[in-house]
Amino acid sequence: MAVSISVICFLIYLGVLFVLQKKGKSFNVRVVAGLFGGIIFGAILKTVADDAAVSESLRWISLVGTAYTKLLKMMVIPLIFVSIVCAIINQKSGKNLGKITALVLAILLSTAAVAAVVGGVTATAFGVSAEGLEIGEAESKKTSQLEEKAKEGLSIEETIIDIIPSNPIFALTGQGNNATLSVVLFAAFLGIGVIGVRTYAPEQAEFFGKIMNSLNTLVVEVVMMIIMLTPFGIFSLMTKTIAGSDYTSILRLVTFVLASYTAIFIMFIIHGLILAAVGVSPLTYFKKAMTTLVFAFTSRTSAGTLPLTIRTLTDEMGVDNGVSNLAGSLSTSIGQNGCAAIYPAMLVIMVAPAVGQPITPSFFLLMVVIITFASIGIAGVGGGATFAGITVLSALGLPVGIAGLLVGIEPVIDMARTALNVSDGMITGLVAAKLTNNIDMKVYNDKSLNLEKKQASAKEDL
């Protein structure tokens, strides 16, 4: 009975969100309604229902959020491929491809290094430590699995080589640890190849260009249709997160949670300062990026958020389409500030003293360097932070078992980490575009929401 009532209430609120859409309420208002509706409904469900009822209810409630996330992921590879190919063959940013790519990579790795420092300093300030922590049966099992994964995982240099696809068709299916980066690389080579074909077979190059531009238009339209479903997806995802959280584990590791959120908040401030340093308004950025960051927060997937990231950079912030796709795509697997920098740094500071390794300046510097390069190839999906953590711990010769203890609080800290990862991708795109004159500042400073205008023109029957 409790399950039926929960599902009915969930469906009723989905109807409320649909009514808000039909009444023409702004996209941001509907997103906020979905976010806070999920928080309140999830808290009520967790409070009034027993664990069995909550678990059964979430099986049905999570269908909406899972379906929405998968729809976005469905468009990630097509969007990256056609957008980057078109950006190069249209000569909009292709002529500066090498310069822009180098700049994007430099920004991603630099911010990862800064985030590692922030994570390490914050963990030290909060005094997080693995000493005295008891590991239960579930954590012990997870620890064993992580230790096996650490033994089987690729080294840093192997991860870099793995980016080059031995079979580009396989990469285009989205399979493999570095599928996103492999598709970026393949699309770049294909686009450059088309430019070469123009010198001796211009008709064929033009024909291929028309096909790719048509595909790009179609893919973007489909992405916009899916983005319209964001409020419904956020409501479902947030309900699942709040109702399904392990509050006992959170209280047991409350210091680590607080330290994590403090470090992430500091890094968001640094993002704003970076924008201000290149002459871009941080307040405008956070206003226009809020919807994308909220979805990243609730979905906990940087890769799944990629279509939203690219559309926000292009439509809301006036960044050239090629730069948006390049920065957004690379940021899902390189230099993730939250999952691949702050989190591993905090784990190291937490574990090292417990095994007799003092945090000396030289050890701290070594940690930052390893984290920076280890951030290359970390997948922007659930579990990416854990993989980054065990990679760094293993590289430093430290035990990886502590990651098993943190499994109970992963959803809580992973939400903010993912939002920071996505923010880093957008910051990178904005800075690279500003420094290479690939941004329309009139669009960026326009207070109206261009994304909303495009959504208003989309098919209303959705």
N, C-alpha and C positions, 0 to 999 in steps of 0.2 A: 504493500500500500504506500509506504513512504517513498519507494522508488517511483511509482506512478505519479505521485503528487509532485515530486522533484522535477521529473521530466516535463510534466504539464506546465509547471511554473516557468521552466526554462523556455518552453515553446511560446508561452505568453509574452515573455520579455523579448524574444526574437520578433514577435509580432509588433511590439512597441517600437523596436528599432526600424522595422519596415515602414510603419506609419510615419515615423519621423522623416524617413527618406522621401516618402510620397508627399509630405507636407513641405518639402523643400528646405528642411533644416540643413545647415552647413555640414560638410563632411567632418570637420573637426569636432563639432558638437556631437555628432553621432558616434565618433570614435571615443570621445570622453564618456559618453553615456554607456557604451559597451564596456569600457575599462572599469568604471566605478560600479556598474551593474554587476560585473563579474566578481569584483571584490566583495560586495555586499552579499550577493547570492551565495558565493562560495563560503563565506564566513558563517552564514545562517545554516547552510547545509552541513558544514563541519560541526556546528554546535548542536543542532537538534536531531541529527540522524546518527545511528550507530555506524561503526566502521564498515560492516557488510553492506548496509544500505548506501553509504557514500560511494563505496567501490562500484556497486552495481549501477548507481545513478550516473557516475562519471563515465561508465562504458558508453552510455548513450549520449550524454552531454558533450563528450569530447569528440564525437563524430563530426560536428560542425567545424570545430577548430582544426582538427586533423585534416579534414577534406580541404579546407581553405589553404592551409600550409602546403599541402601536396599540390594544389593547383598552382600556387606561386612557384614551387620548386619545378613543376612541369615546364614552366616557361623560362627558367634560368638559362639553360644551355642554348635554346633557340635565340633568346634575347642577346646573350653574349656574342654568339657566333655571327648573326646577321648584322648586329650593330657595329661590331669592330670591323668586319669586312667592309661595310658601307662607309664607315668613317674614313677608312684608308682610300678606297677607290674613288670616293667623292672629293678627295683632296682637301677636305675641310681641316683635318688635323693630321692626315697621313704624312704630309711633307715634313712635319716636325715629330714624327712618331718616335724616333730614337731619343730625342731630347725630352719629350713628355714622359716616355716610359722610364728613363733614367731618373727623372725628377720624382715621379710617382713612387718608384722603389725607394729612393733616398728618403722621402718623407715618411713612408710606411715604416721603414726600419729605424729611422731616427725617433719617431714617436714611440715605437716599441721599446727602444732603449730608455727613453725618458720614463715610460710607464713602468719599466722594470725597476728603475731607481725609486719611483714613487711607491711602488708596492713594497720594496725592501725596507725603505725608511719608515713607512707607515706600520708595517709589521713589527719593526723594532720598537717604534714608539708605543705601540699597544702591548708590547711584551708577549706576543703570541708564542706559544711553545708547545712542543709535542710531549714534553715531560709530564708524567703523571696521568696521561690520557689512557683510559681503558678501552680496549677494542673488543667488541662483542662478537658473537658468532657470525652475524651477517657481514660485519666489517672484515672479519678474518677471511671469509670466503672471497670477498671482493679484493682483499689484499693479495691473495694467492693468484687471482686472475690477472691483476695488474702486474705482478712480478713476472708472470708468463708473457704478458704483452710486452713488457720492457725488454725481455730477452729476444722476442721475435721481431720487434720493431726495426724500421730502417734507420740507419745512421743519418746524420745531417747531410753529409755529402751525397748519400744514396737518395735521399729525399729530393734534393735539387735535381739530380739526374733523372729521377722518376717523373719530373714535370714534362720532359720531352716524350710525346706519345709515340710508342712503337706502332700503334694502330689508331690513327685519328678517328676512325669510325667508331671504335670502341669508346674512345673518350667522349664522342658526341652523344653517346647513350647515357652519359653522366656517371659511368662506372669508374671505379678506381679511386685511390686516395687523393689524387691531384687532378681530377677530371676538369675542374674549372680552369686551372692554370694551363692545362694541356690544350683545352679548347681555345683559350686566349692566344696561345702560341701558334696553333694551327691556323686560326683565323687571320692572324697578323701575316703569316707567310703567304696565305692565299691572297690576301689583299695586295701585298707587295708584288706577288706574281702577276696579278691582273694589271698593275701599273706597268710591269715589264712587257706584257703582251701588247699593250697599247702602241709600243714602238714599232711593231711589225705586223700586227693584226688588229687594228683599231675597231673594226666592225664586231669582231668576236668579243673584245673587251667590253664594248658598249652594250652588246646583247646581254652578257653576263651581269653587267652593272644594273641594267633595267630589272632583271630577275631578282637580284639581291635587294634592290630598293623597294620593289613590290613586296617581297617577303618581310622586309623591315617594317613597312607600313602595317601589314597584316598582324605581325607579331606584337607591335606596339598597341594596336587596337584590342587584341585579346588580353594583353596585360592590363589595360585600362578597365576592361570589363570585370576582370578578377579583382582588381583593387577596390572596386565599388563594394565588394563583399566584406571589406576590412572590419567594419563595426561588429558584424555578426561573428567573424572569426575571433576577434579580440575578446568578446563576451564569453565565448566558449572556452578559450584558452585560459583566461584569467580565473574563471570559475574552477576549472580543473586544478590550476596551480594552488589556489587558496584552500580549496577543500581537500586536496591531496597531499598537502605539506606535512612533514614530520616535525611538529613543534617541539617534541621532546629533544630531538637531536639539535634543533636550532638553539634551544635554551642551554644545552650542554656545551655548545661551541659558540655562544653568543659573542665572545670577544673576537673570534675570527670573523664572524659575520659583520660586526661593527667595523672592524679594521678594513674589511674588503670594501664595504660601502663608502668608507671615508676615503680610501685610495681612489676609488672610481670617481667620487665626487671631485676630488682634487684634479684628476685627469680631465674631467669635463671642463673645469675652469681653465686648465692649460690649453685645451682645444680652443676655447674662446679667446685666450691671449694670443694664440698663433694666428687666428683670423684677424684680430685687431692689428697685429704686427704687419700684415700684408695689406691693410687698408680695407678690410671687409667687416661689416657690422656683425658682432657676435649675437646681439639681440635678435636681429633679423634671421640669422641662421637658426637659432634655437626655436624661434616661432615657426618657421617653415619646415624644420626638420622634426617637429614634435610628433606628428602622426607616424612617421616612419620609425622613430625611436620607441614610441609606445608599442608598435607592433613587434619590433625586435625584442622589447622587454617581455612581452607576453608569450611570444612564440619560441624564444631561445634558439633561434637559428639565423645566423648571418647570411648564409647562402639562400635560405628561403625568403629573406627580406630583400634580396638583391634587386628584383624588379621594382620594388618600392623605392629603394635607394637611388637607382638610376633615373626613375621618373621624377623624383623629387629634385635631384641635381639638375636635370635637363629642363623640366617644365617650371619648377618653382624658383630655381636659383640661376637660371640662364647659362649654365655651364654647357659647353659644346658637347654634343652627343658622344663623340669619340672619346673625349677625356672622361666623361661620366662613366662610360662603360669600362674603360681601362682601369680607372681608379677603383670603381665599385667591384669589378671582377677580381682584381688582384688583392683587394683588401679582405676578401672572404677566405684567403689562404695564406696571406703574408702580413706579418706585423700586427696581428690582432692585439690591441692594447689591453683588453680585459682578460681574455682566455689564454693568450700566449705570452703575456708579459707580467701583468700584475699578479695573477694567480700563481704561476710557477715561482716568482720571486718570493711571495709570501710563504709558499711551501718550503722553500730552501731555508728562509730565516727561521721557520718553525722547527725544521728537522735538524739542521746542522749542529746547533749547540747540544741537542739531546744525544748526539752520537760523538761528542767530543771535538767537533770542528768549530773553532772560534770564528766569529764574523770579523775578520780583519779587512782593512781597506783593499788589499790585493785580492782576497777571496771575493769580496763584494764586486769588484771590478770584473773579475773572471765570470761571476754569475751573470752580470749584465751583458757581457759579450756573448756568452753561450745562449742566453735567452733571446738576444737579438737575432742571431743566426738560426736558432732552433725554431723561431716563429715562422720561418719559410716552410710552407707546406702543411700548416695546421688547418685542418678542414673546419669550415665555419658551420658545423652542425653540432647537435647535442653530443657531448663526450669529447669534443675537441680540447677543452681545457684540461681534462684528465690526461689525455694523451700528451699534451704539452708539458704537464707537470711531471709525468714519469720520464719523459725524454730528458728534461733538464736535470732532474734528480739523478738519473742514471749517468748522464754526462759528467756530473760532479762527484760521482762515486758515493751517493747518498742512498739510503733505503727508500723504496717507493711506497712502503706500506701505509704511510700516513694518508695517502689519497683514498684508501679504503675507508678510513674513519670518517672522511668528509662526505661520503656518498649520501648521507641523510640530509645534508643541508645544500646539496648541489642545486636543486631547483631555485632556491631563494637567492643565492649569490649569482647563479648563472644568468638570471634575468637581467641584472644590472650590467654584468660583464658583456652580454651580447649587445645591449644598447650602446655600450662604449665602443665595441668593435665596429658597429655600423657607423657610429659617429666619426670614428677615425677614417673610415672609407670616404665619407662625405667631406670631411675636413681636407683630406688629401686631394680629392677632386677639385675643391674650391681653390686651394692654395696653388695647385699646379695650373689650373685654368687662369688664375689671376696673374701668375708670374709669366705665362706664355701668351697673354691677351686672348684667351679662348673663353671669355665669359662676357655676357651682356649684363652690365651692372644696372641697366634700367629695369630689366626683368628681376634681378636680385632685389633691388630696392623697392619694387612694386609691392605695395601692401596687400593688394588683392591676391587671391589664391588661384593661380593659373591652372593648377591641377584640378581644382573644383570646377572650373569652367569646362574643362575637357570631359570631366565626368558627367556634367549636366547634359552634354551633347551625346553621351553614350546611350545605348539602348535602354529606354525607361522600363521596359517590361522585366528587366533584371531586378 
